[in-house]
Amino acid sequence: MLRALSGGIISTFIFFTFSSFITGGSPAAQKLRTIVIDPGHGGLYPGTRGLISTEKEVTLEISLKLGEAIKTNFPDTRVVFTRTTDACVDNATNLHDDLHGRAQIANQAKGDLFISIHCNSTRQPAGGYYEKRVIGHKKKLMYVGKGSRKRKKWVNAPVYESYWVKNTRVGTETYIWKADRNTKKGDAINERDESGEDITDSSEEAFDLSSPEARMRAQLYEKKYFDNSALFASMVEESFASAGRQSYGVKQRDVGIQVLQATGMPSVLIEVGFLSNKEEEEYLNSNKGQGEVVQDIIDALERYKNQLEGGVSSTPALPEDSIRK
Ligand SMILES: [Zn+2]
């Protein structure tokens, strides 16, 4: 669930060297060396609640299985988790530090792809809820008026019936950051030092983000990362859809996805299903369901990796206006 993620702005330090701008990290050199998996919520923050589970539990189980599957399917790819236990990242005591910690882990790992796993919910109670409806009217004697004007009157009073409304919404959706919210992404890109070398030589000239070189470099990557995020996100949703899940497609959002903006790499947030629907919650808690969700993401990763590393243009087939807002 995204709502719980909002609030807290992730500040970043800008730190990269001119030499890495000139020589390092051409956007053309694309390899999927490191994938960062981010199990949503954790510790103090349970996320959304279903009837039998909380979001933080389900996202952790699916994330750990996804990590194992990546190691099996892509042995050359390194997997880094933002958390592997039910705890806030670095035992943070507030959401800001927790989200900042996640972005920092991803950036320090020099991730090539950031996958945040979440579960969805509607605003209604998990499972279902009672509502009232009018099923008829009956004559009812009532007093109207006040004091000496008070008199009896027959009125037509509605008759109500309670009925159960099942929480039926099911399905998946994948978020990417909004293209016009790229400034923070640019900061994160520069923070990450795309050259892949540690910046330890103090004799190297450090640049701040206001320099034209830094902005130019960041813009190049922003475009590439946005394209790759959209490409992978669309592949994930295609994969869910072809496996028979209801897919709500790829969506852009500017609220509640600070963690995506603060990572200097292509980043997606996958809502793997609704905990507010009884059957989907059971599916997401089952071995079978978790295995299928993981396999769907692996299928998408395989296509993404092939396209990225196979020399095929990574410009997404997905036209901009097909991305649902
Ligand atoms: Zn969530």
Boltz pocket constraint, residues with backbone or C-beta under 6 A from the ligand:
constraints:
  - pocket:
      binder: B
      contacts: [[A, 1], [A, 2], [A, 4], [A, 40], [A, 41], [A, 47], [A, 48], [A, 55], [A, 117], [A, 118], [A, 119]]
      max_distance: 6.0
